[in-house]
């Protein structure tokens, strides 16, 4: 909502518990979708032989990656593959 067009609505959305909970639910759903996408990417990389990881290890690796939404959007597929491969080697050395 544009605050200039409707300042009262903008204030309500900013400070209302209901609106804050709606925003939080949307953030959590976005995080779940991002993690699902990363699991799918890791599965593809694993099938291609880029990484060697079992499906049940993906969540811990995703937490280790700390890949932000901005970074996911800004990297090309090749850059993402290189980034994940480098992080995978660092993760396995631990």
ABEGO torsion letter per residue (X at the ends): XBAAABAAAAAAAAABAAAAAAAAAAAAAAAAAAAAAAAAAAAAAAAAGABBBBAAAAAAAAAAAGBBAAAAAABBAAAAAAAAAAAAAAAAAX
